[in-house]
Amino acid sequence: MHHKSNHILALQCSEHHISALRARTGKSGVTLTNHIVEEGNWPQEDGSLLRKLIEMTEAHGFADNRIVSIIPRHLVTVRVLELPATDPAEIEGMVALSAQEWVPFNADEIVVSSCIIKTIDDSHSQVLAVVVPQFTIDEHIQTLASAG
């Protein structure tokens, strides 16, 4: 997809809240240009959320922006862990193995991500781990793609 502007749009949407933070990138860095917040009742099942996103896309020119979308917190599993490792690859494996215990899905049905928050000592790290069912990501992307 070709983006016609130098704007980045951070977009978080759910059935009751849509927040869009737009920033412009340039030689001098990043400048916030606007923040749009809408509250309402837009059930995804009846297409209301999609219609609202289409309306906002057309009204605010979202389609020309590079979009970073945020999946609402209530749809993901998040853990802060202390792990006996400092190597990112080793931590990634530990988190992937543990993640299956946190959610009622098979390993091939989830997406797992992690990042080191801080190194505690030479052999331990505090880690942020996130697990999202693949169908949640697929539905989220489909909704955004359909909105333009």
PAPA-310262 format. One record per atom (N, C-alpha, C, O): residue number from 1; x negated, y, z. Coordinates in steps of 0.2 Angstrom, whole numbers, padded with zeros to 4 digits. Example, Ala and Ser with C-alpha at 12.3 -4.5 7.8 and 13.67 -1.06 7.14 Angstrom:
<sites>
+-----+-------+-------+-------+
|  nr |     x |     y |     z |
+-----+-------+-------+-------+
|   1 | -0066 | -0028 |  0039 |
|   1 | -0062 | -0022 |  0039 |
|   1 | -0066 | -0016 |  0039 |
|   1 | -0071 | -0017 |  0042 |
|   2 | -0064 | -0011 |  0035 |
|   2 | -0068 | -0005 |  0036 |
|   2 | -0064 |  0000 |  0039 |
|   2 | -0067 |  0006 |  0040 |
+-----+-------+-------+-------+
</sites>
This chain:
<sites>
+-----+-------+-------+-------+
|  nr |     x |     y |     z |
+-----+-------+-------+-------+
|   1 | -0004 | -0006 |  0000 |
|   1 |  0000 |  0000 |  0000 |
|   1 | -0004 |  0006 |  0000 |
|   1 | -0009 |  0007 |  0004 |
|   2 | -0003 |  0011 | -0004 |
|   2 | -0007 |  0017 | -0005 |
|   2 | -0003 |  0022 |  0000 |
|   2 |  0003 |  0024 | -0001 |
|   3 | -0007 |  0026 |  0004 |
|   3 | -0005 |  0031 |  0008 |
|   3 | -0006 |  0038 |  0005 |
|   3 | -0012 |  0039 |  0003 |
|   4 | -0001 |  0042 |  0005 |
|   4 | -0002 |  0048 |  0001 |
|   4 | -0004 |  0054 |  0006 |
|   4 | -0006 |  0059 |  0004 |
|   5 | -0005 |  0053 |  0013 |
|   5 | -0007 |  0058 |  0017 |
|   5 | -0012 |  0056 |  0022 |
|   5 | -0014 |  0050 |  0022 |
|   6 | -0015 |  0060 |  0025 |
|   6 | -0020 |  0058 |  0030 |
|   6 | -0018 |  0058 |  0037 |
|   6 | -0021 |  0059 |  0042 |
|   7 | -0011 |  0056 |  0038 |
|   7 | -0008 |  0056 |  0044 |
|   7 | -0008 |  0048 |  0046 |
|   7 | -0007 |  0044 |  0042 |
|   8 | -0008 |  0048 |  0053 |
|   8 | -0007 |  0041 |  0056 |
|   8 | -0001 |  0042 |  0060 |
|   8 |  0000 |  0047 |  0064 |
|   9 |  0003 |  0037 |  0060 |
|   9 |  0009 |  0037 |  0064 |
|   9 |  0009 |  0031 |  0069 |
|   9 |  0009 |  0025 |  0067 |
|  10 |  0009 |  0032 |  0075 |
|  10 |  0010 |  0027 |  0080 |
|  10 |  0017 |  0026 |  0082 |
|  10 |  0021 |  0031 |  0084 |
|  11 |  0020 |  0021 |  0080 |
|  11 |  0027 |  0020 |  0081 |
|  11 |  0029 |  0014 |  0085 |
|  11 |  0027 |  0008 |  0085 |
|  12 |  0033 |  0016 |  0090 |
|  12 |  0036 |  0010 |  0094 |
|  12 |  0044 |  0011 |  0094 |
|  12 |  0047 |  0016 |  0095 |
|  13 |  0047 |  0005 |  0092 |
|  13 |  0054 |  0005 |  0092 |
|  13 |  0057 | -0001 |  0095 |
|  13 |  0054 | -0007 |  0095 |
|  14 |  0063 |  0000 |  0098 |
|  14 |  0067 | -0005 |  0101 |
|  14 |  0074 | -0004 |  0100 |
|  14 |  0075 |  0001 |  0097 |
|  15 |  0078 | -0008 |  0102 |
|  15 |  0085 | -0006 |  0101 |
|  15 |  0088 |  0000 |  0105 |
|  15 |  0094 |  0002 |  0103 |
|  16 |  0084 |  0003 |  0109 |
|  16 |  0087 |  0008 |  0113 |
|  16 |  0082 |  0014 |  0113 |
|  16 |  0084 |  0020 |  0115 |
|  17 |  0076 |  0014 |  0110 |
|  17 |  0071 |  0019 |  0110 |
|  17 |  0067 |  0019 |  0104 |
|  17 |  0064 |  0013 |  0103 |
|  18 |  0066 |  0024 |  0101 |
|  18 |  0061 |  0025 |  0095 |
|  18 |  0056 |  0031 |  0097 |
|  18 |  0059 |  0036 |  0098 |
|  19 |  0050 |  0030 |  0097 |
|  19 |  0045 |  0035 |  0098 |
|  19 |  0040 |  0035 |  0092 |
|  19 |  0037 |  0029 |  0091 |
|  20 |  0039 |  0041 |  0090 |
|  20 |  0034 |  0041 |  0084 |
|  20 |  0029 |  0047 |  0086 |
|  20 |  0031 |  0053 |  0087 |
|  21 |  0023 |  0045 |  0086 |
|  21 |  0018 |  0050 |  0087 |
|  21 |  0013 |  0051 |  0081 |
|  21 |  0010 |  0046 |  0079 |
|  22 |  0013 |  0057 |  0078 |
|  22 |  0010 |  0058 |  0072 |
|  22 |  0004 |  0062 |  0073 |
|  22 |  0004 |  0067 |  0076 |
|  23 | -0002 |  0060 |  0070 |
|  23 | -0008 |  0063 |  0070 |
|  23 | -0011 |  0064 |  0063 |
|  23 | -0010 |  0060 |  0059 |
|  24 | -0015 |  0069 |  0062 |
|  24 | -0018 |  0070 |  0056 |
|  24 | -0026 |  0069 |  0057 |
|  24 | -0029 |  0071 |  0062 |
|  25 | -0029 |  0066 |  0052 |
|  25 | -0036 |  0065 |  0053 |
|  25 | -0040 |  0069 |  0048 |
|  25 | -0037 |  0071 |  0043 |
|  26 | -0045 |  0071 |  0050 |
|  26 | -0049 |  0076 |  0046 |
|  26 | -0057 |  0076 |  0048 |
|  26 | -0059 |  0072 |  0053 |
|  27 | -0060 |  0080 |  0045 |
|  27 | -0068 |  0081 |  0047 |
|  27 | -0069 |  0083 |  0054 |
|  27 | -0074 |  0081 |  0057 |
|  28 | -0064 |  0087 |  0057 |
|  28 | -0065 |  0089 |  0064 |
|  28 | -0062 |  0084 |  0069 |
|  28 | -0062 |  0086 |  0075 |
|  29 | -0060 |  0079 |  0067 |
|  29 | -0057 |  0074 |  0071 |
|  29 | -0049 |  0072 |  0070 |
|  29 | -0047 |  0073 |  0064 |
|  30 | -0046 |  0071 |  0076 |
|  30 | -0039 |  0069 |  0075 |
|  30 | -0035 |  0075 |  0079 |
|  30 | -0037 |  0077 |  0084 |
|  31 | -0030 |  0077 |  0075 |
|  31 | -0025 |  0082 |  0078 |
|  31 | -0018 |  0080 |  0079 |
|  31 | -0016 |  0077 |  0073 |
|  32 | -0015 |  0080 |  0084 |
|  32 | -0008 |  0078 |  0085 |
|  32 | -0004 |  0083 |  0082 |
|  32 | -0005 |  0089 |  0083 |
|  33 |  0001 |  0081 |  0077 |
|  33 |  0005 |  0085 |  0074 |
|  33 |  0012 |  0085 |  0076 |
|  33 |  0015 |  0091 |  0076 |
|  34 |  0015 |  0080 |  0078 |
|  34 |  0021 |  0080 |  0081 |
|  34 |  0023 |  0073 |  0085 |
|  34 |  0020 |  0068 |  0084 |
|  35 |  0028 |  0074 |  0089 |
|  35 |  0030 |  0068 |  0093 |
|  35 |  0038 |  0068 |  0093 |
|  35 |  0041 |  0073 |  0094 |
|  36 |  0041 |  0062 |  0090 |
|  36 |  0048 |  0062 |  0089 |
|  36 |  0050 |  0056 |  0094 |
|  36 |  0047 |  0051 |  0094 |
|  37 |  0055 |  0058 |  0098 |
|  37 |  0058 |  0053 |  0102 |
|  37 |  0066 |  0053 |  0101 |
|  37 |  0069 |  0058 |  0101 |
|  38 |  0068 |  0047 |  0100 |
|  38 |  0076 |  0046 |  0099 |
|  38 |  0078 |  0040 |  0104 |
|  38 |  0075 |  0035 |  0104 |
|  39 |  0083 |  0042 |  0107 |
|  39 |  0087 |  0037 |  0112 |
|  39 |  0093 |  0035 |  0109 |
|  39 |  0097 |  0039 |  0106 |
|  40 |  0095 |  0029 |  0109 |
|  40 |  0102 |  0027 |  0107 |
|  40 |  0103 |  0020 |  0108 |
|  40 |  0100 |  0016 |  0112 |
|  41 |  0108 |  0017 |  0104 |
|  41 |  0110 |  0010 |  0104 |
|  41 |  0110 |  0007 |  0097 |
|  41 |  0115 |  0008 |  0094 |
|  42 |  0104 |  0004 |  0095 |
|  42 |  0104 |  0001 |  0088 |
|  42 |  0102 | -0006 |  0089 |
|  42 |  0096 | -0008 |  0088 |
|  43 |  0107 | -0010 |  0089 |
|  43 |  0106 | -0018 |  0090 |
|  43 |  0103 | -0020 |  0083 |
|  43 |  0105 | -0018 |  0078 |
|  44 |  0098 | -0024 |  0084 |
|  44 |  0094 | -0026 |  0078 |
|  44 |  0099 | -0031 |  0074 |
|  44 |  0099 | -0032 |  0068 |
|  45 |  0103 | -0035 |  0077 |
|  45 |  0107 | -0040 |  0074 |
|  45 |  0112 | -0038 |  0069 |
|  45 |  0113 | -0041 |  0064 |
|  46 |  0115 | -0032 |  0070 |
|  46 |  0120 | -0029 |  0066 |
|  46 |  0116 | -0024 |  0061 |
|  46 |  0120 | -0021 |  0057 |
|  47 |  0110 | -0023 |  0061 |
|  47 |  0106 | -0019 |  0056 |
|  47 |  0106 | -0012 |  0058 |
|  47 |  0103 | -0008 |  0054 |
|  48 |  0108 | -0010 |  0064 |
|  48 |  0108 | -0003 |  0066 |
|  48 |  0101 | -0001 |  0067 |
|  48 |  0100 |  0005 |  0065 |
|  49 |  0096 | -0005 |  0070 |
|  49 |  0090 | -0002 |  0071 |
|  49 |  0086 | -0001 |  0064 |
|  49 |  0083 |  0004 |  0063 |
|  50 |  0087 | -0005 |  0059 |
|  50 |  0085 | -0004 |  0053 |
|  50 |  0087 |  0002 |  0049 |
|  50 |  0084 |  0006 |  0047 |
|  51 |  0094 |  0003 |  0050 |
|  51 |  0097 |  0009 |  0047 |
|  51 |  0094 |  0015 |  0050 |
|  51 |  0093 |  0020 |  0047 |
|  52 |  0093 |  0015 |  0057 |
|  52 |  0090 |  0021 |  0060 |
|  52 |  0083 |  0022 |  0058 |
|  52 |  0081 |  0028 |  0057 |
|  53 |  0079 |  0017 |  0057 |
|  53 |  0072 |  0018 |  0055 |
|  53 |  0072 |  0021 |  0048 |
|  53 |  0068 |  0025 |  0046 |
|  54 |  0076 |  0018 |  0044 |
|  54 |  0077 |  0021 |  0037 |
|  54 |  0078 |  0028 |  0037 |
|  54 |  0075 |  0032 |  0034 |
|  55 |  0083 |  0030 |  0041 |
|  55 |  0085 |  0037 |  0042 |
|  55 |  0079 |  0041 |  0044 |
|  55 |  0078 |  0047 |  0042 |
|  56 |  0076 |  0039 |  0049 |
|  56 |  0070 |  0043 |  0052 |
|  56 |  0064 |  0043 |  0047 |
|  56 |  0061 |  0048 |  0046 |
|  57 |  0063 |  0038 |  0043 |
|  57 |  0058 |  0037 |  0038 |
|  57 |  0059 |  0043 |  0033 |
|  57 |  0055 |  0046 |  0030 |
|  58 |  0066 |  0043 |  0030 |
|  58 |  0067 |  0048 |  0025 |
|  58 |  0067 |  0055 |  0028 |
|  58 |  0065 |  0060 |  0025 |
|  59 |  0069 |  0056 |  0034 |
|  59 |  0070 |  0063 |  0037 |
|  59 |  0063 |  0066 |  0039 |
|  59 |  0061 |  0072 |  0038 |
|  60 |  0058 |  0061 |  0041 |
|  60 |  0051 |  0064 |  0043 |
|  60 |  0046 |  0061 |  0038 |
|  60 |  0040 |  0063 |  0040 |
|  61 |  0047 |  0058 |  0033 |
|  61 |  0042 |  0056 |  0028 |
|  61 |  0037 |  0051 |  0031 |
|  61 |  0031 |  0051 |  0030 |
|  62 |  0039 |  0046 |  0035 |
|  62 |  0035 |  0041 |  0038 |
|  62 |  0032 |  0037 |  0033 |
|  62 |  0026 |  0034 |  0034 |
|  63 |  0035 |  0036 |  0027 |
|  63 |  0032 |  0031 |  0022 |
|  63 |  0026 |  0033 |  0019 |
|  63 |  0022 |  0029 |  0017 |
|  64 |  0024 |  0039 |  0019 |
|  64 |  0017 |  0042 |  0017 |
|  64 |  0012 |  0041 |  0022 |
|  64 |  0006 |  0042 |  0020 |
|  65 |  0013 |  0039 |  0028 |
|  65 |  0008 |  0038 |  0034 |
|  65 |  0006 |  0031 |  0034 |
|  65 |  0009 |  0026 |  0032 |
|  66 |  0000 |  0031 |  0037 |
|  66 | -0003 |  0025 |  0039 |
|  66 |  0000 |  0023 |  0046 |
|  66 |  0000 |  0028 |  0050 |
|  67 |  0003 |  0017 |  0047 |
|  67 |  0007 |  0016 |  0053 |
|  67 |  0004 |  0011 |  0057 |
|  67 |  0001 |  0006 |  0055 |
|  68 |  0003 |  0013 |  0064 |
|  68 |  0001 |  0008 |  0069 |
|  68 |  0007 |  0007 |  0073 |
|  68 |  0010 |  0011 |  0076 |
|  69 |  0010 |  0001 |  0073 |
|  69 |  0016 | -0001 |  0076 |
|  69 |  0014 | -0004 |  0083 |
|  69 |  0010 | -0008 |  0084 |
|  70 |  0018 | -0003 |  0088 |
|  70 |  0018 | -0005 |  0095 |
|  70 |  0024 | -0010 |  0096 |
|  70 |  0029 | -0007 |  0096 |
|  71 |  0022 | -0016 |  0097 |
|  71 |  0028 | -0021 |  0099 |
|  71 |  0030 | -0019 |  0106 |
|  71 |  0025 | -0019 |  0111 |
|  72 |  0036 | -0018 |  0108 |
|  72 |  0038 | -0017 |  0115 |
|  72 |  0036 | -0022 |  0120 |
|  72 |  0035 | -0028 |  0118 |
|  73 |  0034 | -0019 |  0126 |
|  73 |  0031 | -0023 |  0131 |
|  73 |  0035 | -0029 |  0133 |
|  73 |  0032 | -0034 |  0135 |
|  74 |  0042 | -0028 |  0133 |
|  74 |  0046 | -0034 |  0135 |
|  74 |  0046 | -0040 |  0130 |
|  74 |  0049 | -0045 |  0132 |
|  75 |  0043 | -0039 |  0125 |
|  75 |  0043 | -0044 |  0120 |
|  75 |  0036 | -0048 |  0120 |
|  75 |  0035 | -0053 |  0116 |
|  76 |  0031 | -0046 |  0124 |
|  76 |  0025 | -0049 |  0124 |
|  76 |  0023 | -0051 |  0131 |
|  76 |  0026 | -0049 |  0136 |
|  77 |  0019 | -0056 |  0132 |
|  77 |  0016 | -0058 |  0138 |
|  77 |  0009 | -0055 |  0139 |
|  77 |  0005 | -0056 |  0135 |
|  78 |  0008 | -0052 |  0145 |
|  78 |  0002 | -0048 |  0146 |
|  78 | -0001 | -0051 |  0153 |
|  78 |  0002 | -0051 |  0158 |
|  79 | -0008 | -0052 |  0153 |
|  79 | -0011 | -0055 |  0159 |
|  79 | -0018 | -0051 |  0160 |
|  79 | -0021 | -0050 |  0155 |
|  80 | -0019 | -0049 |  0166 |
|  80 | -0026 | -0047 |  0167 |
|  80 | -0030 | -0052 |  0171 |
|  80 | -0027 | -0054 |  0176 |
|  81 | -0035 | -0054 |  0168 |
|  81 | -0039 | -0060 |  0171 |
|  81 | -0046 | -0059 |  0173 |
|  81 | -0049 | -0054 |  0170 |
|  82 | -0048 | -0062 |  0178 |
|  82 | -0055 | -0062 |  0179 |
|  82 | -0058 | -0069 |  0177 |
|  82 | -0056 | -0074 |  0179 |
|  83 | -0063 | -0069 |  0172 |
|  83 | -0065 | -0075 |  0169 |
|  83 | -0073 | -0076 |  0170 |
|  83 | -0076 | -0070 |  0171 |
|  84 | -0075 | -0082 |  0171 |
|  84 | -0082 | -0083 |  0172 |
|  84 | -0086 | -0083 |  0166 |
|  84 | -0090 | -0088 |  0164 |
|  85 | -0086 | -0077 |  0162 |
|  85 | -0090 | -0077 |  0156 |
|  85 | -0090 | -0069 |  0154 |
|  85 | -0087 | -0065 |  0157 |
|  86 | -0095 | -0067 |  0150 |
|  86 | -0096 | -0061 |  0148 |
|  86 | -0096 | -0061 |  0140 |
|  86 | -0096 | -0055 |  0137 |
|  87 | -0097 | -0066 |  0137 |
|  87 | -0098 | -0067 |  0130 |
|  87 | -0091 | -0066 |  0127 |
|  87 | -0086 | -0071 |  0128 |
|  88 | -0089 | -0062 |  0122 |
|  88 | -0083 | -0061 |  0119 |
|  88 | -0080 | -0067 |  0116 |
|  88 | -0074 | -0069 |  0117 |
|  89 | -0084 | -0071 |  0112 |
|  89 | -0082 | -0077 |  0109 |
|  89 | -0080 | -0082 |  0114 |
|  89 | -0075 | -0086 |  0113 |
|  90 | -0084 | -0083 |  0119 |
|  90 | -0082 | -0088 |  0125 |
|  90 | -0075 | -0086 |  0128 |
|  90 | -0071 | -0090 |  0130 |
|  91 | -0075 | -0079 |  0130 |
|  91 | -0069 | -0077 |  0133 |
|  91 | -0063 | -0078 |  0128 |
|  91 | -0057 | -0080 |  0131 |
|  92 | -0063 | -0077 |  0122 |
|  92 | -0058 | -0078 |  0117 |
|  92 | -0056 | -0085 |  0117 |
|  92 | -0049 | -0087 |  0117 |
|  93 | -0060 | -0090 |  0118 |
|  93 | -0058 | -0097 |  0118 |
|  93 | -0055 | -0099 |  0125 |
|  93 | -0050 | -0102 |  0125 |
|  94 | -0057 | -0096 |  0130 |
|  94 | -0054 | -0097 |  0137 |
|  94 | -0047 | -0094 |  0137 |
|  94 | -0042 | -0098 |  0139 |
|  95 | -0046 | -0088 |  0134 |
|  95 | -0039 | -0085 |  0134 |
|  95 | -0035 | -0089 |  0130 |
|  95 | -0029 | -0091 |  0131 |
|  96 | -0037 | -0091 |  0124 |
|  96 | -0033 | -0095 |  0119 |
|  96 | -0031 | -0102 |  0123 |
|  96 | -0025 | -0104 |  0122 |
|  97 | -0035 | -0105 |  0126 |
|  97 | -0033 | -0111 |  0130 |
|  97 | -0028 | -0110 |  0135 |
|  97 | -0024 | -0114 |  0136 |
|  98 | -0029 | -0105 |  0139 |
|  98 | -0025 | -0103 |  0145 |
|  98 | -0018 | -0101 |  0142 |
|  98 | -0013 | -0102 |  0146 |
|  99 | -0018 | -0098 |  0137 |
|  99 | -0011 | -0094 |  0134 |
|  99 | -0006 | -0099 |  0134 |
|  99 |  0000 | -0097 |  0135 |
| 100 | -0007 | -0105 |  0132 |
| 100 | -0002 | -0110 |  0131 |
| 100 |  0002 | -0112 |  0137 |
| 100 |  0008 | -0114 |  0137 |
| 101 | -0001 | -0110 |  0143 |
| 101 |  0002 | -0111 |  0149 |
| 101 |  0007 | -0106 |  0151 |
| 101 |  0011 | -0107 |  0156 |
| 102 |  0006 | -0100 |  0148 |
| 102 |  0010 | -0094 |  0150 |
| 102 |  0017 | -0093 |  0146 |
| 102 |  0021 | -0090 |  0149 |
| 103 |  0017 | -0097 |  0140 |
| 103 |  0023 | -0096 |  0136 |
| 103 |  0026 | -0103 |  0134 |
| 103 |  0022 | -0108 |  0134 |
| 104 |  0032 | -0103 |  0133 |
| 104 |  0035 | -0110 |  0131 |
| 104 |  0035 | -0111 |  0123 |
| 104 |  0040 | -0113 |  0120 |
| 105 |  0029 | -0110 |  0120 |
| 105 |  0028 | -0111 |  0113 |
| 105 |  0022 | -0115 |  0112 |
| 105 |  0017 | -0115 |  0116 |
| 106 |  0021 | -0118 |  0106 |
| 106 |  0015 | -0122 |  0105 |
| 106 |  0010 | -0117 |  0102 |
| 106 |  0011 | -0111 |  0100 |
| 107 |  0004 | -0119 |  0102 |
| 107 | -0002 | -0115 |  0100 |
| 107 | -0001 | -0112 |  0093 |
| 107 | -0003 | -0106 |  0092 |
| 108 |  0002 | -0116 |  0089 |
| 108 |  0003 | -0113 |  0082 |
| 108 |  0009 | -0108 |  0081 |
| 108 |  0010 | -0106 |  0076 |
| 109 |  0012 | -0107 |  0087 |
| 109 |  0018 | -0103 |  0086 |
| 109 |  0017 | -0096 |  0090 |
| 109 |  0021 | -0092 |  0090 |
| 110 |  0011 | -0095 |  0092 |
| 110 |  0009 | -0089 |  0096 |
| 110 |  0003 | -0085 |  0093 |
| 110 | -0001 | -0089 |  0089 |
| 111 |  0002 | -0079 |  0094 |
| 111 | -0004 | -0075 |  0092 |
| 111 | -0007 | -0073 |  0099 |
| 111 | -0003 | -0070 |  0103 |
| 112 | -0013 | -0074 |  0100 |
| 112 | -0017 | -0072 |  0106 |
| 112 | -0022 | -0067 |  0105 |
| 112 | -0026 | -0068 |  0100 |
| 113 | -0023 | -0062 |  0109 |
| 113 | -0028 | -0057 |  0108 |
| 113 | -0030 | -0056 |  0115 |
| 113 | -0027 | -0056 |  0120 |
| 114 | -0037 | -0054 |  0115 |
| 114 | -0040 | -0052 |  0122 |
| 114 | -0045 | -0047 |  0121 |
| 114 | -0048 | -0046 |  0115 |
| 115 | -0046 | -0043 |  0126 |
| 115 | -0052 | -0038 |  0126 |
| 115 | -0055 | -0038 |  0133 |
| 115 | -0051 | -0038 |  0138 |
| 116 | -0061 | -0036 |  0133 |
| 116 | -0065 | -0036 |  0140 |
| 116 | -0063 | -0029 |  0142 |
| 116 | -0065 | -0024 |  0139 |
| 117 | -0060 | -0028 |  0148 |
| 117 | -0059 | -0022 |  0152 |
| 117 | -0066 | -0019 |  0155 |
| 117 | -0067 | -0014 |  0154 |
| 118 | -0069 | -0024 |  0158 |
| 118 | -0075 | -0022 |  0161 |
| 118 | -0079 | -0028 |  0163 |
| 118 | -0076 | -0034 |  0164 |
| 119 | -0086 | -0028 |  0163 |
| 119 | -0090 | -0033 |  0166 |
| 119 | -0091 | -0032 |  0173 |
| 119 | -0093 | -0027 |  0175 |
| 120 | -0089 | -0037 |  0177 |
| 120 | -0089 | -0037 |  0184 |
| 120 | -0097 | -0038 |  0187 |
| 120 | -0099 | -0034 |  0191 |
| 121 | -0100 | -0043 |  0184 |
| 121 | -0107 | -0044 |  0186 |
| 121 | -0110 | -0048 |  0180 |
| 121 | -0107 | -0048 |  0174 |
| 122 | -0116 | -0051 |  0180 |
| 122 | -0119 | -0054 |  0174 |
| 122 | -0115 | -0060 |  0172 |
| 122 | -0117 | -0062 |  0166 |
| 123 | -0110 | -0062 |  0176 |
| 123 | -0107 | -0069 |  0174 |
| 123 | -0099 | -0068 |  0174 |
| 123 | -0096 | -0073 |  0172 |
| 124 | -0096 | -0063 |  0175 |
| 124 | -0089 | -0062 |  0176 |
| 124 | -0087 | -0056 |  0172 |
| 124 | -0090 | -0051 |  0172 |
| 125 | -0080 | -0057 |  0169 |
| 125 | -0077 | -0051 |  0166 |
| 125 | -0070 | -0050 |  0168 |
| 125 | -0067 | -0055 |  0169 |
| 126 | -0068 | -0044 |  0168 |
| 126 | -0060 | -0043 |  0169 |
| 126 | -0058 | -0042 |  0162 |
| 126 | -0061 | -0038 |  0158 |
| 127 | -0053 | -0046 |  0160 |
| 127 | -0050 | -0046 |  0153 |
| 127 | -0043 | -0045 |  0153 |
| 127 | -0039 | -0047 |  0157 |
| 128 | -0041 | -0041 |  0148 |
| 128 | -0034 | -0040 |  0146 |
| 128 | -0032 | -0045 |  0141 |
| 128 | -0035 | -0046 |  0135 |
| 129 | -0027 | -0050 |  0142 |
| 129 | -0025 | -0055 |  0137 |
| 129 | -0018 | -0054 |  0135 |
| 129 | -0013 | -0052 |  0140 |
| 130 | -0016 | -0054 |  0129 |
| 130 | -0009 | -0053 |  0126 |
| 130 | -0007 | -0059 |  0122 |
| 130 | -0011 | -0062 |  0118 |
| 131 | -0001 | -0061 |  0123 |
| 131 |  0002 | -0067 |  0119 |
| 131 |  0008 | -0065 |  0116 |
| 131 |  0013 | -0062 |  0120 |
| 132 |  0009 | -0066 |  0110 |
| 132 |  0015 | -0064 |  0106 |
| 132 |  0018 | -0070 |  0102 |
| 132 |  0014 | -0072 |  0098 |
| 133 |  0024 | -0072 |  0103 |
| 133 |  0027 | -0077 |  0098 |
| 133 |  0026 | -0074 |  0091 |
| 133 |  0028 | -0069 |  0089 |
| 134 |  0024 | -0079 |  0086 |
| 134 |  0023 | -0077 |  0079 |
| 134 |  0030 | -0074 |  0076 |
| 134 |  0030 | -0069 |  0072 |
| 135 |  0035 | -0077 |  0078 |
| 135 |  0042 | -0075 |  0075 |
| 135 |  0043 | -0068 |  0078 |
| 135 |  0047 | -0064 |  0074 |
| 136 |  0041 | -0066 |  0083 |
| 136 |  0042 | -0059 |  0086 |
| 136 |  0038 | -0054 |  0081 |
| 136 |  0041 | -0049 |  0079 |
| 137 |  0032 | -0056 |  0079 |
| 137 |  0028 | -0052 |  0075 |
| 137 |  0031 | -0051 |  0068 |
| 137 |  0032 | -0046 |  0065 |
| 138 |  0033 | -0057 |  0065 |
| 138 |  0036 | -0058 |  0059 |
| 138 |  0042 | -0053 |  0058 |
| 138 |  0043 | -0050 |  0053 |
| 139 |  0047 | -0054 |  0063 |
| 139 |  0053 | -0050 |  0063 |
| 139 |  0051 | -0042 |  0064 |
| 139 |  0054 | -0038 |  0060 |
| 140 |  0046 | -0040 |  0068 |
| 140 |  0044 | -0033 |  0068 |
| 140 |  0042 | -0031 |  0062 |
| 140 |  0044 | -0025 |  0060 |
| 141 |  0037 | -0034 |  0059 |
| 141 |  0035 | -0032 |  0052 |
| 141 |  0040 | -0032 |  0047 |
| 141 |  0040 | -0027 |  0043 |
| 142 |  0045 | -0037 |  0047 |
| 142 |  0050 | -0037 |  0042 |
| 142 |  0054 | -0031 |  0043 |
| 142 |  0056 | -0027 |  0038 |
| 143 |  0056 | -0029 |  0049 |
| 143 |  0060 | -0023 |  0050 |
| 143 |  0057 | -0017 |  0048 |
| 143 |  0060 | -0012 |  0044 |
| 144 |  0050 | -0016 |  0049 |
| 144 |  0046 | -0010 |  0047 |
| 144 |  0046 | -0010 |  0039 |
| 144 |  0047 | -0004 |  0036 |
| 145 |  0044 | -0015 |  0036 |
| 145 |  0044 | -0016 |  0029 |
| 145 |  0050 | -0014 |  0026 |
| 145 |  0050 | -0010 |  0021 |
| 146 |  0056 | -0016 |  0028 |
| 146 |  0062 | -0015 |  0026 |
| 146 |  0064 | -0008 |  0026 |
| 146 |  0068 | -0005 |  0022 |
| 147 |  0062 | -0004 |  0031 |
| 147 |  0063 |  0003 |  0032 |
| 147 |  0059 |  0007 |  0028 |
| 147 |  0060 |  0013 |  0027 |
| 148 |  0054 |  0004 |  0024 |
| 148 |  0050 |  0008 |  0019 |
| 148 |  0044 |  0011 |  0022 |
| 148 |  0040 |  0014 |  0019 |
+-----+-------+-------+-------+
</sites>
